Amino acid sequence: MSSLKILLSLVMFSAASLIAGCASFDGLNSKIVPPTLIEKATLPPPPPAFDSRDFYIKMEILVGKDGSVRHVTLTRSTGDEQWDSAAVQRIMEWKFSPATLDDKPIQMRIIQTARVVSAQPELMDVSEIVCRTSALADSAYALLKSGATFDSVAGLFGSSVPILPSGLIGEVDIHRFPGEVQDELQTLKRGDFTHPLPLGSYFAIFKRN
């Protein structure tokens, strides 16, 4: 098990609610979109009691207006306090596209049940360009196709989504990304880049270095 990293596969959103006092809304006419997980840190090696099988945890996560995790509580724990504490620290590193109320970012508290599985890490050296809209991503892609370097285009769009700055990520386990991104990265040759991909409410272009 020492060569394995632990991945967390989300099973479902069981609930999502506005934080009291952060926004006012008309329940009939307002448009509420919950946050979407766009990057996840791997969890610690499993506690001894769960070493040979998958297991489930349930958590309550407060996602801020910028998509960062502000607070985590495990509402269904493993019974191993040391592992639970380490897992909470990793979950605090997750990144979301934030919830919106009538297209404006808001804080939202979500409850998720998740299945924890063991898997071999798949390391890859990657860079990314993250854009707030599909139009911006299409513009970035057009520049790349015209011959602009990935680094120069990343510099132009680097401040579009502060929680996911564009540029070199480095060598990472690609399981941190959503499934569609993983699939695209697995088909890339070194030096190639993807077309714009949905990343929660954002759009991203990835390059394999």
N, C-alpha and C positions, 0 to 999 in steps of 0.2 A: 504493500500500500504506500510505501514511502515515495514511489515514483509517480503516484497519482495526485492530481489536483482535484478538488471537489467542486463540482458545478451545481448550480441550482437551477432547476427547470420549473418555471412558474406554471402552476396548474390552473389558477382561476383568480379573478377579482371576486371576492365575496361581498365587498361593500366599498363604497366611496362616499365621503361626506365633506361638505364645506366646513372649514374651521369657523367657529362662532366668532363674529366680529370682523372677519377679514373681508366680507363682501355682502352686499344686499342683492337679492334677486327675486324675480317673479317666477315662482315655480311652474306656471303654465306657459309663459312666453319666453323665458330665458333658455339659452342654449348652453348646456354644461358638458364639457368634454373632460374625462378623467385623464390623469397622467399616464404616460407610456414609458416603460422601462427601455432605455436605449443602450446602456452599458452596465455590466455587472462585474463586480470583483468576485474571484473565486473564494469559496468558503474554506475554513480550516479542515484538516484531516478529521474524519468522523470520530466521535467518542468510541471507546472500546465496545460498548454494548451494541453499536450499530455498524461495526467494522465490516461485516460480510453482506449487508443488504441496504437497500434504499430506505429512506425514512422521510417523514413529513414534519414540517414546522409551519406554524401559523404566526404571522407578524402584523403589527400595526405600524404603518410608516407615515410620517408627516413629510410631504413633499412641498418644498418652498416654491415661490413664484419663479425662481430661476431654474428649477428642476433639480436642485440639490436636495439631499436627504437631511432633514433638520432633526428628526428624532425617530428612534426605532424601539419598539417593545415586542418581545416574543411573547405571544399570548398562548402558544402551545410549544413548550420547550422540550428538549431532549432529556431533561433531568440531570444533565451534566452542566453545572454552573460555569465551569471554566470554558467549555466549548460554546455555550450560549453567549457568554460575554465576548469571546473572540469573533463569533459569527455576527453579532451586532456591530462590532467595529468594522467588519468587512462590508456589511450592508450599508453602513453610513457612507461608503465610498461609491455607491451606485449613483447613476445619473438617469434622470427622466426628462422627457419633454413635459413641461408643466401642464397642469390642468388649466382649462380656460373657462371663463364665464362670459358669454357673448363676445368671444374671441380675445378677451383680455386675460393675461396670466393671473392665476390665483393660487393660494395655498390650498392643499387638499389632504385630508387624512384618508388613507386607503388601508384595507385589510386584505392580505393575500395569504393563501395557502400554497405551499410550495413543496415539491418533491426534491430531495437532495440525492444526487446520483454521483458515483465515482466515474471519472473518465480520464483518459490520457490527454494531457495538454497538447495543443497543436500550435506551436510557436511560429510566428511570422513577423518579419520586419515590414511595417506598414506606415504610410502617411495618409492624412485625410484632409479633405476640404468640406466643411460643414456650413450649409447655408440655411437661412431662415425660411426661404420660399423656393418653390420649384423654378420660378423665373430666374432667381439669382444662381441657382445650381445649373440651369441650362446655359447661362452666360459664362459661368466658370468652365463648363464642359466645352463650350465652343472655343474658348481661348486655348484650352489644352489641345483640342483637335487641330487648331491652327498652328501649333508648334510651340506655344508658350511653355516654359518649364513649370513643373508641378509646384516647386517652391515659390516661384514668382506669383502664381495664381493664388496659392495659399496665403501669401502675404496680403493680397488684395482683399481677401474675404475673411481674414483672420479674426475680425471682431464681430462677425455676423451673429455668432452664437457663443457668448462668453464662457458658458459652462463646458463647451467642447471646442477649444481653440484649434484653428486649422494649422496644419504643418506636420512635422515628423512626430509620430507616436513612438516608434521604436519597435523592439521585439516584444510582442505580446501574445498571449493565448487568445486566438480568435474566437474562442467560445464566449468571450466577454460581450460579443456583439449579437444582435438578433439573428435568427436563423437565415433570413434572406441574405444578409451581409456575409455570413459565414460561407454560404453556398457560392456567392460571387467570388470571394477571396480564394476559395479552394480551386477555382478554375483559372486564376490569373497567373501569367508568367511574370518573371522578374522584370521590372521596368514598365509593366502595363498598368492601366488604371480602369476602373469601372465606369459605367454610365452613372448618372445621378440615381441614388437609391433612397427610398423613403426611410427615415430614421425617426420614428415617432412622428411628431408634427414637422420635423425638419427634413432636409435632404442632404445627402453626403456623397462625395466621390472619394474612393479609396485607391491608393496606389501600393503595389507590392514592390518594395525596394530590393 
